[in-house]
Amino acid sequence: MRSNRVYHLLATVPVLISASVAAGGKQGSSQATFTAVSAGLYHTCGVTATGATYCWGLNGFGQLGDGTKSNRSTPVPVVGSLSFAAISAGPKHTCGISAAGAAYCWGGNDEGEVGDGTTTDRSSPVPVAGDVSFVGISAGFFHACGVTAGGEAYCWGNNDYGQFGDGDTTSRSTRVLVAGDAGFTVVSAGSTHTCGITATGVAYCWGGNNEGHLGDGTTTRRLTPARVVQ
């Protein structure tokens, strides 16, 4: 069972991040303009207006996606010709959605959190297994979840606390469908739990709950989505 306590060091002084790029998205002279950014535990990733993705920071598991495991103190491009519309950085893995809706992950994969059907670390993006088009994705601590345009939510990786919401605690290296018909528009994967919001604005959470972080008025673990009490 994984520890349910995760501590983050918060920076209090904003700094300007720039990535040197040239025409075609390769490193060069001009400065990239970021439209989205996601901070993981010890690394960060951002997406530019053209869909190019850059990461920087700790890279011991390949979570920067540059084909190496070398740490970087300045942004480096994620390898490949993929154009990403969204990015989510976890503690040691990263996931993104391409402009076409395909999900890719890379980095640490000992719990299957990359979702490619293996437990092999990946230093460059690999497709999440299965023919599903995603509109949102979230990289948790040892799992990840994504949501489709039709409102279906899928999760993969570690499931010790029921954070998949599929009714059991079996971990998977490929995606599994979250139980129920709530119809999610957004999902957010945490350490031992996951939450989602429906099209009508109702919040649901599932997984570990010993600190009451599911918001259902109890401290009982939930293996399927439980409505947040309002």
C-alpha positions as CSV (number, residue, x, y, z in Angstrom):
1,M,0.0,0.0,0.0
2,R,1.3,3.4,-0.9
3,S,1.6,6.2,1.7
4,N,-1.3,8.6,1.6
5,R,0.8,11.6,2.6
6,V,2.5,13.7,-0.1
7,Y,4.3,17.0,0.7
8,H,5.0,19.7,-1.8
9,L,7.4,22.6,-1.6
10,L,5.7,25.8,-2.8
11,A,7.7,28.6,-4.6
12,T,6.5,32.0,-3.5
13,V,8.4,34.2,-6.0
14,P,7.3,33.9,-9.7
15,V,10.0,33.5,-12.3
16,L,9.8,33.9,-16.1
17,I,10.2,30.6,-18.0
18,S,11.4,30.7,-21.5
19,A,12.3,28.0,-24.1
20,S,14.6,28.7,-27.0
21,V,13.0,27.4,-30.2
22,A,13.5,27.8,-33.9
23,A,11.1,27.4,-36.8
24,G,9.8,23.8,-36.8
25,G,9.8,23.6,-33.0
26,K,13.5,22.8,-32.6
27,Q,15.8,24.6,-30.1
28,G,17.1,27.9,-31.5
29,S,16.9,31.6,-31.1
30,S,13.2,32.7,-30.7
31,Q,11.2,32.3,-27.5
32,A,8.3,29.9,-27.1
33,T,5.0,31.2,-26.0
34,F,3.3,28.9,-23.5
35,T,-0.5,28.4,-23.4
36,A,-0.6,25.8,-20.6
37,V,1.7,24.6,-17.9
38,S,1.6,21.7,-15.3
39,A,3.9,21.4,-12.3
40,G,4.7,17.8,-11.1
41,L,6.6,16.9,-7.9
42,Y,10.1,17.9,-9.2
43,H,9.5,18.6,-12.8
44,T,7.3,20.9,-14.9
45,C,5.9,20.7,-18.5
46,G,4.4,23.3,-20.7
47,V,2.6,23.4,-24.1
48,T,3.1,26.2,-26.6
49,A,0.7,27.9,-28.9
50,T,1.8,25.6,-31.7
51,G,1.4,22.4,-29.6
52,A,5.1,21.8,-29.0
53,T,5.7,20.5,-25.5
54,Y,8.7,21.3,-23.2
55,C,9.7,19.9,-19.8
56,W,12.3,20.7,-17.3
57,G,13.5,19.6,-13.8
58,L,14.1,16.1,-12.4
59,N,14.3,13.4,-15.1
60,G,15.4,10.2,-13.3
61,F,12.5,8.2,-14.7
62,G,12.3,9.9,-18.1
63,Q,9.4,12.2,-17.1
64,L,10.8,15.0,-19.3
65,G,10.2,12.9,-22.4
66,D,13.3,14.0,-24.2
67,G,14.6,10.5,-24.7
68,T,17.1,10.7,-21.8
69,K,17.1,10.5,-18.0
70,S,19.3,13.5,-17.5
71,N,18.0,16.3,-15.3
72,R,17.4,19.7,-17.0
73,S,17.3,23.2,-15.5
74,T,16.0,24.7,-18.6
75,P,13.1,23.6,-20.9
76,V,13.9,20.8,-23.4
77,P,11.5,19.6,-26.1
78,V,9.6,16.4,-25.7
79,V,10.8,14.1,-28.5
80,G,8.7,13.2,-31.5
81,S,6.5,15.1,-33.9
82,L,3.4,15.1,-31.7
83,S,1.3,18.2,-31.2
84,F,-0.2,18.3,-27.7
85,A,-3.4,20.2,-26.7
86,A,-3.1,19.4,-23.0
87,I,-0.4,18.3,-20.5
88,S,-0.4,16.9,-17.0
89,A,2.8,16.3,-14.9
90,G,2.7,13.8,-12.1
91,P,5.5,13.1,-9.6
92,K,7.5,10.9,-11.9
93,H,5.4,10.6,-15.1
94,T,3.7,12.9,-17.5
95,C,0.7,12.5,-19.7
96,G,-0.6,14.6,-22.6
97,I,-3.4,14.6,-25.2
98,S,-2.7,15.2,-28.8
99,A,-4.6,17.6,-31.0
100,A,-6.4,14.5,-32.3
101,G,-7.4,13.4,-28.8
102,A,-5.0,10.5,-28.4
103,A,-3.5,10.1,-25.0
104,Y,0.3,9.6,-24.5
105,C,2.3,9.2,-21.3
106,W,6.0,8.8,-20.4
107,G,8.3,8.5,-17.4
108,G,8.1,6.2,-14.4
109,N,5.9,3.2,-15.0
110,D,6.5,0.6,-12.2
111,E,2.8,0.8,-11.3
112,G,1.6,0.9,-15.0
113,E,0.8,4.6,-14.8
114,V,2.0,5.2,-18.3
115,G,-0.9,3.0,-19.5
116,D,0.8,1.2,-22.3
117,G,0.2,-2.3,-20.9
118,T,3.7,-2.6,-19.5
119,T,5.6,-1.6,-16.3
120,T,8.7,-0.4,-18.3
121,D,9.8,3.2,-17.8
122,R,9.5,5.4,-20.9
123,S,11.7,8.3,-21.7
124,S,9.6,9.4,-24.7
125,P,5.9,9.5,-25.3
126,V,4.0,6.2,-25.8
127,P,0.3,5.8,-26.6
128,V,-2.1,4.9,-23.8
129,A,-3.4,1.5,-24.9
130,G,-6.9,1.3,-26.4
131,D,-8.7,3.2,-29.1
132,V,-10.2,6.0,-27.0
133,S,-10.2,9.7,-27.8
134,F,-9.8,11.9,-24.7
135,V,-10.6,15.6,-24.1
136,G,-9.0,15.7,-20.6
137,I,-6.2,14.0,-18.7
138,S,-4.7,14.1,-15.3
139,A,-1.5,12.4,-14.0
140,G,-1.8,11.4,-10.3
141,F,0.8,10.1,-8.0
142,F,0.9,6.5,-9.2
143,H,-2.1,6.5,-11.5
144,A,-3.6,8.6,-14.3
145,C,-7.1,9.3,-15.5
146,G,-8.7,10.7,-18.6
147,V,-12.2,11.8,-19.7
148,T,-13.8,11.5,-23.2
149,A,-16.1,13.8,-25.0
150,G,-18.9,11.4,-24.2
151,G,-18.4,11.8,-20.4
152,E,-16.7,8.5,-19.8
153,A,-13.8,8.4,-17.4
154,Y,-10.9,5.9,-17.5
155,C,-8.0,5.3,-15.2
156,W,-4.8,3.2,-15.2
157,G,-1.8,2.5,-12.9
158,N,-2.0,1.9,-9.2
159,N,-5.4,1.2,-7.6
160,D,-4.5,0.1,-4.1
161,Y,-7.1,2.5,-2.6
162,G,-9.8,2.2,-5.3
163,Q,-8.7,5.4,-7.1
164,F,-9.9,3.9,-10.4
165,G,-13.5,4.0,-9.3
166,D,-14.2,0.7,-11.1
167,G,-15.4,-1.2,-8.0
168,D,-12.2,-3.0,-6.9
169,T,-8.6,-2.4,-5.9
170,T,-6.8,-4.2,-8.8
171,S,-4.0,-2.2,-10.3
172,R,-3.9,-2.1,-14.2
173,S,-1.3,-1.1,-16.8
174,T,-4.1,-0.4,-19.3
175,R,-7.2,1.8,-19.0
176,V,-10.3,0.7,-17.1
177,L,-13.7,2.4,-17.1
178,V,-14.8,4.3,-14.0
179,A,-18.1,2.8,-12.8
180,G,-21.5,4.6,-13.1
181,D,-23.1,6.9,-15.6
182,A,-22.4,10.3,-14.0
183,G,-21.0,11.8,-17.3
184,F,-17.8,13.7,-16.4
185,T,-16.4,16.7,-18.1
186,V,-13.3,17.0,-15.9
187,V,-11.2,14.5,-13.9
188,S,-8.4,15.2,-11.5
189,A,-6.1,12.4,-10.2
190,G,-4.6,12.8,-6.7
191,S,-2.4,10.5,-4.6
192,T,-4.8,7.9,-3.4
193,H,-8.1,9.3,-4.8
194,T,-9.6,10.8,-7.9
195,C,-12.4,13.4,-8.4
196,G,-14.5,14.5,-11.3
197,I,-17.1,17.1,-12.2
198,T,-20.2,16.3,-14.3
199,A,-21.8,18.5,-17.0
200,T,-24.2,19.8,-14.4
201,G,-21.5,20.8,-12.0
202,V,-21.9,18.0,-9.5
203,A,-18.6,16.8,-8.0
204,Y,-17.8,13.1,-7.3
205,C,-14.7,11.6,-5.7
206,W,-13.5,8.0,-5.1
207,G,-10.6,6.1,-3.6
208,G,-8.8,6.6,-0.3
209,N,-10.7,8.7,2.3
210,N,-9.0,8.3,5.7
211,E,-8.6,12.1,5.9
212,G,-12.1,12.8,4.5
213,H,-10.8,14.0,1.2
214,L,-13.6,12.5,-0.8
215,G,-16.0,15.1,0.7
216,D,-18.9,12.7,1.2
217,G,-19.1,13.3,5.0
218,T,-17.3,10.1,5.9
219,T,-13.8,8.7,6.2
220,T,-14.8,5.5,4.4
221,R,-12.9,4.4,1.3
222,R,-15.0,4.4,-1.9
223,L,-14.4,2.1,-4.8
224,T,-16.9,3.8,-7.0
225,P,-17.7,7.5,-7.4
226,A,-19.4,9.1,-4.3
227,R,-21.1,12.4,-4.6
228,V,-19.4,15.3,-2.7
229,V,-21.8,16.6,0.0
230,Q,-23.0,20.1,-0.5
